[in-house]
């Protein structure tokens, strides 16, 4: 298999030197910079027009389609930033054409694998396997990153339950997970179709590899579903903690109000200024009133303390 990156066609537009011949096969990769060359190449090959159209224009979701003499696969890979990019593969019995709008290290990794295992470069099925395998690895790496971020959010909820940024981050993550889930579900279905399809371009030696990739990638949608449930649980936890904190605040305010209520009553009684109130002309009336209010407040506070309503996180009814 001849491995070409951003292959340049000859001046006359023919595809002679790199055309599959005999038992040889080739893998050609194109980017947007070499799109005119790709169009010239496709015009020289006998490929279904719909397959050519899909290769040039791409699809919104992962897609697998079989045509006479070839198959088309629209594969999505995810970058560490969480952004997804589309790679399109068109394979026949003796060729594999890949296209991406922008450069990505994934292509270099596929090339490196094939150069290190030259025996695998004999069949387009191995090129397909490496693309699927590296795409699965990318998804699983992002899954690990999301899991770490969710654990950080859980700790943050307990540390700062009133932080509004937590709710915003949960909303952003759920939106991102929903987008990844749609792509992962369609990609899993496409891989299953490849696994069950009777393709002459995938020989018996590559079938176990495709099976292994399909099994490994099935973890991705399940993990994304679990993450969405975890984020919902974190959001509910934050609401519960906020409610608990508000209950503690309301309890404290209520207890303070109850303590000051009898003090206010005593102050109100002695503030009526009736003529026949003996304490009004008593020399120790003012200290007595203050002492009475302080004593009542202390007795009420001690009662609350004994009942476990004051100064303790838990409640213990006596």
C-alpha positions, 0 to 999 in steps of 0.5 A, spaced: 500 500 500 502 506 497 501 511 503 500 518 500 499 525 504 495 531 500 497 527 494 498 531 488 496 529 481 500 529 475 499 534 470 495 531 465 490 529 470 491 521 469 492 516 475 497 512 473 503 511 477 499 511 484 493 507 481 491 500 484 494 495 480 494 487 481 495 485 488 497 492 490 493 497 494 494 504 496 491 509 501 491 517 499 489 522 504 486 529 502 485 536 506 481 542 503 488 544 500 488 539 495 480 538 494 481 540 487 486 534 486 481 529 490 475 532 485 480 530 479 482 523 482 474 521 483 473 523 476 478 518 473 475 512 478 469 508 477 465 511 483 458 511 485 456 519 484 453 519 491 459 516 494 463 522 491 458 527 493 458 524 500 466 524 500 466 531 498 461 534 502 461 530 508 455 528 513 452 531 519 452 525 523 456 518 522 454 514 516 456 508 513 453 506 506 455 501 501 455 502 494 457 498 488 464 496 488 466 501 494 463 503 501 463 510 504 464 512 512 463 518 515 467 518 522 467 523 527 473 524 532 473 528 538 479 533 540 481 534 547 478 541 547 471 537 546 470 539 539 469 534 534 471 534 527 469 529 521 473 524 517 471 521 511 473 514 508 472 511 501 474 504 500 474 499 495 478 493 494 484 496 492 484 503 495 482 507 501 481 515 500 480 519 506 479 526 507 478 532 512 477 539 512 483 540 516 489 537 518 489 533 525 494 528 528 490 522 527 492 521 520 499 522 522 498 516 527 495 512 522 500 513 518 505 511 523 502 505 525 502 502 518 509 504 517 511 500 523 506 494 521 507 494 514 504 487 513 497 491 515 498 495 509 496 490 504 489 491 505 484 497 506 481 494 512 487 495 516 487 502 514 479 502 516 481 499 523 486 504 525 482 510 523 476 506 528 481 505 533 484 511 534 477 515 533 475 510 539 481 512 543 480 519 542 473 518 545 475 514 551 480 520 553 475 525 553 470 520 557 476 520 562 477 528 562 469 529 563 469 524 569 475 528 572 471 534 571 465 531 574 468 529 580 471 536 581 464 539 580 462 534 586 467 537 590 466 544 588 458 543 590 460 541 597 465 547 598 461 552 595 454 550 594 451 557 593 456 558 587 451 560 581 457 558 576 456 550 578 449 551 575 452 554 569 457 549 568 452 543 569 448 546 563 454 547 559 456 540 560 449 537 559 449 541 552 456 538 550 454 531 552 448 531 549 451 533 542 457 528 543 451 522 545 448 524 538 454 523 535 457 517 539 450 513 538 450 514 530 458 512 530 456 506 534 451 504 529 455 505 523 461 501 526 456 495 528 454 496 520 461 495 518 462 489 523 455 485 520 456 487 513 459 482 508 465 487 505 470 484 500 475 489 502 475 487 510 478 480 510 478 475 515 484 477 518 481 484 520 474 482 522 477 481 529 480 488 530 473 491 527 470 487 533 474 489 538 473 496 536 466 495 536 466 492 543 470 498 546 466 504 543 460 501 546 462 504 552 462 511 550 454 512 549 453 508 556 458 513 559 455 519 556 448 517 559 451 515 566 455 522 566 448 526 564 445 522 570 451 524 574 450 531 572 443 531 574 444 528 581 449 534 582 444 539 580 439 536 585 445 535 590 446 543 590 439 545 590 438 540 596 445 543 600 442 550 598 435 548 601 439 545 607 443 552 608 437 556 608 433 552 613 439 553 618 439 560 616 431 560 618 432 556 624 437 561 627 433 567 625 427 564 628 431 562 635 433 569 635 426 572 634 424 567 640 429 569 645 428 576 643 420 576 644 419 575 651 425 581 652 420 585 647 414 583 652 418 585 658 420 592 655 413 593 652 410 592 659 415 597 663 414 602 657 406 603 658 408 608 663 401 607 668 401 612 674 400 606 679 406 601 677 411 601 683 417 599 679 417 605 675 419 609 682 423 603 684 431 605 685 433 598 682 427 598 677 432 599 671 437 594 673 432 589 675 428 589 668 435 588 664 437 582 669 430 579 668 430 580 660 437 577 660 435 571 665 429 569 660 433 570 654 439 565 657 434 560 660 430 560 653 437 559 650 439 553 654 433 550 653 434 550 645 441 548 647 439 542 651 434 540 645 439 540 640 436 546 636 442 551 638 449 550 636 449 543 633 448 541 626 444 535 628 437 535 631 436 530 637 429 531 640 428 529 647 
